[in-house]
């Protein structure tokens, strides 16, 4: 149990508040991360789209720059070819040998073309495609053969040509015809490098630009350094802006992606803490032909990336701040309600352990203006504590009776349990038609038949239906059947059927498990018998008797109810022991069974009470039966322990249905009639119809039950005190508390009027607790005064008395030594073991005890030494006659001597004259009580306050 509690405490260590906070925190953090991620993704997507638009714009600007450079070179070539002296010069039979001879204007223009237009070379061809003049380039540099092809094409078609080539240098060419006399007299070729286009693009796009040629070159001049070679791209950097920074970036990019992939998808990189983006644009001429070269654009996107990261961090910080604020608010909202909820949770284990007062102390129910669900829960918990406490008290009161019943049933239960635990099991399988196709060995053994003879037979042919007919392929999952063994024994088997797994779901094949419940059936019949019978006498019990009476009334039958109570049965128990009393009860029951079992229902109601339900019997017949019963009892000679006991009974007779319409009314009337019979000196039976005032007496008893209940609630009881005087010096430090009931007119009612009714109805226990409650609280306010409180015989069976008294002493802080609890000798001797246990438990709390009315019982001196009491109160019948009766003097002196020998103090009751005091002192009796020493007076007249309503009274 402790391990289970420890494990539960470990599981409950993380409280509900922190679970809610943790779960909401996880949710809010997840949402913050999600929203931040979505924002980051959206910003990145927008930035990517913006960059894609910018790259496309840069590509258009680059193409526009190439087209513009191409058109400008072509226009420049056209202007030179249109020189007035160039065309006629090419028509001469003898071509000039120098540029000045060919065209003086062209020769003077060449330096300006180189410096301002960036023209690297100018070639002039005649109409036979022969090179006439070459300006620029190396002096001995030969014109490539492709130039001749271009010249031939231009002169043939008489239209300009703008080729673009990288072999290995990337240059733009402009080839135009030289016209003279309406025809082509030759052609002019201009070329310049694309490096100027690279610089122009850099100025326009603000991005670094590199021109990369993919044609291998063997030129090792100063313009072809090794650092411009890009082996991974198999190319060379022809032109680049910001060379120190750009060349390193290009080498790094060439190792990550090819130029073709770079032309399709930009590449983002980091260098020296900067974010860069590279994109490639293929070099294309105006005619649409692609050259083996690419322009690479290198853009710095650090500012945009940092802006995106800053926005993302800002949103994340704002989200986390919102999460933290929400959690703090949630924690502030939940902290107090969850603390109250934990307090309720801590109280529930106390209820499980029976700590009802601790639970009430832990949950003070304070009224709230706006109650919430936890207030309802706390109130429900307190209500539950009250219900459980009342239920525990009821269970405690019936515990002893239930223990006896459980002990009687334990043997039957153990027998049935052993049968079930050791029972064998029948197992078989059936096909769709209900034929057996497998059995286990135990079934084969029980049937004493080989399995081969059972396989294939129908289940219904071997096992007969016990309750209803069984059909082949029945879908019932549980049924009872009978089995006849080879020796003729009939066994009852309960079968549990289940579909066979692994087959078609619509198949009726099933596996059947059978349990032999023959013994269980027999045990169930025995338990049914025990539920209706009295185990001691084997007669019917009270429950069955009342049910039979109810059925007789519902059927409209008439007859008589007879209630029998054995006279002086307690004397048999005291003189001969309880076993003799049980034997007497069994003898009476056997007599009743023999004589009247055929006439009706005979039951033992409990203790020494019997009841007869006689159908069809009139009043005269019932009287004759009662008289006959008394004669039979008189004739019985019952002997136990060498003593002969006379058996007599008081019989109450009630005809029905004339005297009651319900079993409760009839039994109450029979109880009244039985008590009248017991009080009668003429006869031992009474018929209710002959009692003129029986109904009034019943009504009076009902009145007193309700009046006592109201007095307990409204505080109508009055506490009186009578002094117990120390005879040596007539000092008073000890009072006995007496009880009165205040009537509606203010007068006080004697306890003789209501105590018998309270004892009969069971209210006497509540009265005892009421008196104890107010007396203990009064003791807390008294100094050196002792109070004696009488306990009824029924309170000796109140299992909660010790705890009630302990709680009362603890809460009131009263001194338990000044509380004296008195029990009568009759109550103590009737149930000696219980009385001794209760008195000892009270003394363990520090209280003192007294034995009241001592000397009237049969076995007083025998029990005196065994009872844990401090005072012996000698019965007043001996004290009143002490001055005149020698027998009384002998008895009183003997009681005093025995009390002194056992270390107990004697108290003389009913001291009504001064002449008794010297006699009592001579017998060493220390205390006296009686009207001569002091009459009972209200509590407040002696102690100046009323303990019932805590009011103060002046003397």
URMOMO-V401579 format. One record per helix or strand of 2 or more residues. SS is the DSSP state (H for helix, E for strand). FROM is the first residue (numbers start at 1). TO is the last residue. Records with the same first field share a line. If there is no record, write none. Layout:
SS->FROM-TO ; FROM-TO
This chain:
H->2-11 ; 16-81 ; 84-91 ; 99-102 ; 104-116 ; 145-157 ; 195-205 ; 226-228 ; 243-254 ; 259-264 ; 302-352 ; 356-362 ; 373-422 ; 441-447 ; 451-454 ; 459-462 ; 518-532 ; 542-554 ; 569-576 ; 578-596 ; 619-635 ; 663-679 ; 688-690 ; 694-714 ; 751-761 ; 764-779 ; 794-797 ; 801-812 ; 816-818 ; 825-830 ; 832-844 ; 860-864 ; 876-880 ; 886-901 ; 915-922 ; 939-943
E->119-126 ; 131-136 ; 164-166 ; 170-180 ; 183-193 ; 208-213 ; 229-230 ; 235-240 ; 267-271 ; 274-284 ; 290-300 ; 425-430 ; 435-439 ; 464-465 ; 478-484 ; 490-499 ; 510-516 ; 559-566 ; 600-606 ; 609-615 ; 638-640 ; 643-645 ; 649-656 ; 685-687 ; 717-726 ; 731-742 ; 748-749 ; 786-790 ; 819-824 ; 848-854 ; 871-874 ; 905-908 ; 927-928 ; 937-938 ; 945-946 ; 951-952
